[in-house]
Amino acid sequence: MTDSKENDMPETDAPMLQSRDIDSLTLADESPCVTIYVPTTPVSNYREENRILYKDQVKKVGEALDQREMDKYERDALLEKLESVGANEEFWTHQQYGLAVFASPKRFTVRRMMTSPVEAQGIVAESFHLRPALRAASNWMSYQILCVSVQEVALYDANQDAVVEVDLHSDVPRGMGDALGKPDTSPNRKDSESAGSNSTDLKNYFKEVDKAIREYHGNTNRPLVLAAVAEHQGLYREVSEHPNLLENGLDHDPFEAIRQSNLGEQAWKVAERATRDNIEQIIERYHERTAHKEGVNALEDVAYSATIGQIDTLLIDETARVEGTVDSNGAIEYGAAGDGQTDDVLDKIAEFVIASDGDVKFVPGNLMPTDTGVAAVLRYAMQPEA
């Protein structure tokens, strides 16, 4: 595998981190893998602080690479990639609340993050350190907002603090005309919404949108808030087969809320109860399954279950870290505490769960049903020891 155009570093911006980035990074089989996380801010006054913090991590990575037995050309090439990030000053004006950089001899991925990593980190290991990225994509407060009007379609990743637009797959309709192959001749939005409400095509349009969102952006168990005018809410739900679509939505023009920069504030009022209910339901299911030997919390048992694809849902304490790694047989090899240059056992477990289509949620410690840092709902019971 070689660097792809998709992973090339833009001169002034970087794409937002998405679940598919993590899926790709978990497949990395090359070494060394360099991971850098830096908390950033969209406030332009802090551009220089963001830049300095990133450079400090590049220096730390360089020192770690010096301690490895590796080809000097390969080492210099890695550092050159890392040093190219943010070379254009405008890059630092397009930040959100975190920056993630992943570099290896075969790949180079730079992404903005919707949430901030706990601290700046520069790690060199045998695989990418995905914990902050996993947490950002699997945070218990994460949800999505689907904005639909007759003329427009948009999807947003969101949590309590931020809302970030998702790059829609090219096959997702961008409006009713696009979905049904009919030109939109309405003179303005209000006329278009009124006409669409009375159109026999409207139901088919919503079916096409729902199908495309499920097919291309449905690899998540996050709640989905529908944002559409009131007269479209019931009809969309009538045809929708999306398993995570919430019963309640935002029943007014979402694109007006986007223009007024308050979409997230309005959507969180709907999503907050749903995200908490989701975690409470998982915890209740964990307790029920434990009675039937289909729930485990011992780290060694969870690690083994993850490697054989046995875990359906995994809860992880968002602040816990266990230095070390997990091999393909589920055995844990613990590292030196706090050395910052080894993998995280919890990271590796989460990666195995994701690879087997399981669900991972990072939650606050006070919500965890166990004191081990992990709790797993299994697809089938643990086998008794011989």
Solvent accessible surface area in square Angstrom, and as a share of the most:
residue,aa,sasa,rsa
1,M,124,0.55
2,T,112,0.65
3,D,65,0.34
4,S,45,0.29
5,K,181,0.77
6,E,114,0.51
7,N,18,0.09
8,D,79,0.41
9,M,38,0.17
10,P,47,0.29
11,E,137,0.61
12,T,44,0.25
13,D,46,0.24
14,A,2,0.02
15,P,52,0.33
16,M,19,0.09
17,L,16,0.08
18,Q,23,0.10
19,S,33,0.21
20,R,117,0.43
21,D,12,0.06
22,I,5,0.02
23,D,55,0.28
24,S,46,0.30
25,L,6,0.03
26,T,38,0.22
27,L,138,0.69
28,A,17,0.13
29,D,123,0.63
30,E,15,0.07
31,S,50,0.32
32,P,6,0.04
33,C,1,0.00
34,V,0,0.00
35,T,1,0.01
36,I,1,0.00
37,Y,0,0.00
38,V,0,0.00
39,P,38,0.24
40,T,12,0.07
41,T,27,0.16
42,P,55,0.35
43,V,76,0.44
44,S,56,0.36
45,N,129,0.66
46,Y,114,0.43
47,R,82,0.30
48,E,92,0.41
49,E,94,0.42
50,N,8,0.04
51,R,41,0.15
52,I,89,0.45
53,L,60,0.30
54,Y,4,0.01
55,K,121,0.51
56,D,73,0.38
57,Q,20,0.09
58,V,13,0.07
59,K,141,0.60
60,K,88,0.37
61,V,0,0.00
62,G,8,0.07
63,E,91,0.41
64,A,9,0.07
65,L,1,0.00
66,D,89,0.46
67,Q,137,0.61
68,R,76,0.28
69,E,181,0.81
70,M,45,0.20
71,D,87,0.45
72,K,148,0.63
73,Y,178,0.68
74,E,55,0.25
75,R,52,0.19
76,D,54,0.28
77,A,34,0.27
78,L,2,0.01
79,L,22,0.11
80,E,123,0.55
81,K,39,0.17
82,L,0,0.00
83,E,111,0.50
84,S,52,0.34
85,V,6,0.04
86,G,4,0.04
87,A,83,0.64
88,N,59,0.30
89,E,97,0.44
90,E,85,0.38
91,F,0,0.00
92,W,3,0.01
93,T,43,0.25
94,H,70,0.31
95,Q,3,0.01
96,Q,45,0.20
97,Y,89,0.34
98,G,0,0.00
99,L,1,0.00
100,A,0,0.00
101,V,0,0.00
102,F,0,0.00
103,A,0,0.00
104,S,0,0.00
105,P,53,0.33
106,K,70,0.29
107,R,10,0.04
108,F,17,0.07
109,T,6,0.03
110,V,2,0.01
111,R,9,0.03
112,R,40,0.15
113,M,2,0.01
114,M,19,0.08
115,T,34,0.20
116,S,52,0.34
117,P,5,0.03
118,V,110,0.63
119,E,103,0.46
120,A,26,0.20
121,Q,27,0.12
122,G,3,0.03
123,I,8,0.04
124,V,4,0.03
125,A,4,0.03
126,E,103,0.46
127,S,19,0.12
128,F,4,0.02
129,H,6,0.03
130,L,1,0.01
131,R,18,0.07
132,P,8,0.05
133,A,0,0.00
134,L,1,0.00
135,R,34,0.13
136,A,11,0.09
137,A,23,0.18
138,S,16,0.11
139,N,18,0.09
140,W,26,0.09
141,M,32,0.14
142,S,2,0.01
143,Y,0,0.00
144,Q,7,0.03
145,I,0,0.00
146,L,1,0.00
147,C,0,0.00
148,V,1,0.01
149,S,3,0.02
150,V,7,0.04
151,Q,56,0.25
152,E,62,0.28
153,V,12,0.07
154,A,6,0.05
155,L,0,0.00
156,Y,21,0.08
157,D,19,0.10
158,A,0,0.00
159,N,5,0.03
160,Q,92,0.41
161,D,111,0.57
162,A,12,0.09
163,V,48,0.28
164,V,16,0.09
165,E,98,0.44
166,V,10,0.05
167,D,92,0.47
168,L,27,0.13
169,H,71,0.32
170,S,97,0.63
171,D,87,0.45
172,V,1,0.01
173,P,10,0.07
174,R,100,0.37
175,G,5,0.05
176,M,30,0.13
177,G,19,0.18
178,D,91,0.47
179,A,25,0.19
180,L,48,0.24
181,G,67,0.65
182,K,107,0.45
183,P,116,0.73
184,D,71,0.37
185,T,120,0.70
186,S,32,0.21
187,P,112,0.70
188,N,76,0.39
189,R,52,0.19
190,K,171,0.72
191,D,66,0.34
192,S,1,0.01
193,E,14,0.06
194,S,63,0.41
195,A,58,0.45
196,G,1,0.01
197,S,40,0.26
198,N,126,0.64
199,S,35,0.23
200,T,126,0.73
201,D,31,0.16
202,L,3,0.01
203,K,75,0.32
204,N,73,0.38
205,Y,0,0.00
206,F,1,0.00
207,K,98,0.41
208,E,76,0.34
209,V,0,0.00
210,D,3,0.02
211,K,115,0.49
212,A,7,0.05
213,I,1,0.01
214,R,76,0.28
215,E,107,0.48
216,Y,74,0.28
217,H,17,0.08
218,G,29,0.28
219,N,106,0.54
220,T,22,0.13
221,N,74,0.38
222,R,24,0.09
223,P,10,0.06
224,L,2,0.01
225,V,0,0.00
226,L,0,0.00
227,A,0,0.00
228,A,1,0.01
229,V,23,0.13
230,A,59,0.45
231,E,107,0.48
232,H,0,0.00
233,Q,18,0.08
234,G,52,0.50
235,L,44,0.22
236,Y,3,0.01
237,R,62,0.23
238,E,118,0.53
239,V,18,0.10
240,S,23,0.15
241,E,126,0.56
242,H,16,0.07
243,P,115,0.72
244,N,33,0.17
245,L,33,0.16
246,L,33,0.16
247,E,152,0.68
248,N,104,0.53
249,G,20,0.19
250,L,13,0.07
251,D,81,0.42
252,H,76,0.34
253,D,31,0.16
254,P,1,0.01
255,F,14,0.06
256,E,66,0.30
257,A,4,0.03
258,I,54,0.27
259,R,140,0.51
260,Q,110,0.49
261,S,103,0.67
262,N,40,0.20
263,L,8,0.04
264,G,18,0.17
265,E,114,0.51
266,Q,39,0.18
267,A,0,0.00
268,W,30,0.11
269,K,148,0.63
270,V,34,0.19
271,A,0,0.00
272,E,85,0.38
273,R,125,0.46
274,A,18,0.14
275,T,1,0.01
276,R,88,0.32
277,D,46,0.24
278,N,39,0.20
279,I,3,0.01
280,E,85,0.38
281,Q,113,0.50
282,I,9,0.05
283,I,31,0.16
284,E,102,0.46
285,R,74,0.27
286,Y,7,0.02
287,H,99,0.44
288,E,101,0.45
289,R,68,0.25
290,T,59,0.35
291,A,84,0.65
292,H,130,0.58
293,K,142,0.60
294,E,41,0.19
295,G,7,0.07
296,V,17,0.10
297,N,51,0.26
298,A,44,0.34
299,L,27,0.14
300,E,99,0.44
301,D,54,0.28
302,V,0,0.00
303,A,0,0.00
304,Y,104,0.40
305,S,0,0.00
306,A,3,0.02
307,T,27,0.16
308,I,80,0.41
309,G,19,0.18
310,Q,3,0.01
311,I,1,0.00
312,D,47,0.24
313,T,5,0.03
314,L,0,0.00
315,L,2,0.01
316,I,0,0.00
317,D,25,0.13
318,E,38,0.17
319,T,107,0.62
320,A,28,0.22
321,R,88,0.32
322,V,41,0.23
323,E,18,0.08
324,G,4,0.04
325,T,41,0.24
326,V,6,0.04
327,D,67,0.35
328,S,89,0.58
329,N,116,0.59
330,G,7,0.07
331,A,56,0.44
332,I,32,0.16
333,E,126,0.56
334,Y,117,0.44
335,G,29,0.28
336,A,66,0.51
337,A,101,0.78
338,G,69,0.66
339,D,56,0.29
340,G,21,0.20
341,Q,78,0.35
342,T,38,0.22
343,D,16,0.08
344,D,1,0.00
345,V,0,0.00
346,L,1,0.01
347,D,2,0.01
348,K,31,0.13
349,I,0,0.00
350,A,0,0.00
351,E,14,0.06
352,F,54,0.22
353,V,0,0.00
354,I,42,0.21
355,A,79,0.61
356,S,35,0.23
357,D,129,0.67
358,G,13,0.13
359,D,24,0.12
360,V,6,0.03
361,K,9,0.04
362,F,0,0.00
363,V,0,0.00
364,P,30,0.19
365,G,39,0.37
366,N,133,0.68
367,L,40,0.20
368,M,22,0.10
369,P,34,0.22
370,T,25,0.15
371,D,141,0.73
372,T,59,0.35
373,G,10,0.10
374,V,0,0.00
375,A,1,0.01
376,A,0,0.00
377,V,2,0.01
378,L,0,0.00
379,R,95,0.35
380,Y,99,0.38
381,A,34,0.27
382,M,43,0.19
383,Q,137,0.61
384,P,120,0.76
385,E,171,0.77
386,A,153,1.19
